């Protein structure tokens, strides 16, 4: 009996630690403390669970924790910062899979007695399984294992039919009280297929929102299975994450001006559908000219994109920034909400290079300043500075908020080649009168600019 | 657990989650998504209970998978979040 009191009291502390931890993570100053608190909560929860009365299979439990924990710990340690989003996706998928597996065991044991419990177990299993395969597909796409967006003919109809059939099987399970093994297996297979088939047509650019959505899904699934097990720690942590994840998903989708229903049912597939042809020509600029333009400017805004991160040029960019600042130039960074592969991803990458976060500004904070800026330097960003999002109603990205780099007196674009961006849409900014292109890898070009600036100081 | 108590817990937890995130700056969206991903790693605890009660080979197998996946969610989520947050520093005192 006393073990039970100890466990319940500990779960209570765990819930408090999780909520305080998440709260602390919502501010840059306290964020590091937040993850440590949440981490302590997790350790406490895991340790006291071993005291659960009548537990068996201790060897199996410890073995599974060691294998799963060590593999994930190691993979999380070695992954590059640019690859973080897909790691979040895959860990999240595993959580969803775990929730679905819990439901599977409960079905196998025949321990589900009331219709409420059966409903939540079934819902949790569905959501968890969808999150599992969906996150795996998201991982494969971002990792480059799956290059194209596959789209079935009548994709939405297929999704719809599969979804409805899965729900019907789920209702049959709930209604039957003691569902047959075949029914349960059918249900899990359908749910797993559903998650994969929803995610495959979605393009890489929309993936962050989808990962966030699956994160919320896993939270809900964990909360529901927590009810099935009568475990308050799971309920609270799961539902808190479910609600927080839903809000986060909305914030991300809003930043991209892509309603979630559009992302799921009307994905940008790769080739630009519609959109007027862009006229004019691109004008090239040497690294030397770029260096002198910025060295003798008063205000420079740097717009980093995923291209910079992939090249690993953020350290060089920060070095260049410091040189310009010591020459009296006011340099700031403008981050589009979806720069990188997830909102805030670019901030993390710049922070890694040592850029203080107070130099990094959001779209709303900085967009009005472009008109008074001498040079806007675009490094490896494309769609987020494409003015057609403001002007061309037929463009697929019309209405997406963009950084107004085109309004700066001069715009320098560092770009690897002449191709179109991630979404495959031509960028009118590159053809604009006051835009100059520097072709080359971000690292190479910025390196040249740095040496030119240094020689000007001599 | 009593049915209505559980519903109260669901409701309060949902509001808590919403409030905690409501005023978060954009720069923390990714770390926070990662952090909340870690928090639902507590599914590990449920998986442990289920495996602890498993009797047949089938139950043990699925339970083992559940614990394996849950542990990976928790451990991976922690490491990745910790690494991201370790990078936040400022040259002035906390801006905003």
Interface residues (C-beta under 8 A of the other chain):
Chain A: X14 X18 X19 X21 X22 X23 X25 X26 X27 X28 X29 X31 X32 X34 X35 X38 X39 X41 X42 X45 X46 X49 X50 X52 X54 X55 X56 X57 X58 X60 X61 X63 X64 X65 X66 X67 X68 X69 X70 X71 X72 X73 X75 X76 X77 X79 X81 X84 X85 X87 X88 X90 X91 X92 X94 X95 X97 X98 X99 X101 X102 X104 X105 X106 X108 X109 X116 X211 X212 X215 X218 X219 X222 X223 X225 X226 X227 X229 X230 X231 X232 X233 X234 X235 X236 X237 X238 X239 X240 X241 X242 X243 X244 X245 X246 X247 X248 X251 X252 X255 X335 X337 X340 X342 X343 X344 X345 X347 X348 X351 X352 X356 X357 X358 X360 X362
Chain B: X1 X3 X6 X9 X10 X13 X14 X15 X16 X17 X18 X20 X21 X22 X23 X24 X25 X26 X27 X28 X29 X30 X31 X32 X33 X34 X35 X36 X37 X38 X39 X40 X41 X42 X43 X44 X45 X46 X47 X48 X49 X50 X51 X52 X53 X54 X55 X56 X58 X59 X60 X62 X63 X64 X65 X66 X67 X68 X69 X70 X71 X72 X73 X74 X75 X76 X77 X78 X79 X80 X81 X82 X83 X84 X85 X86 X87 X88 X89 X90 X91 X92 X94 X95 X96
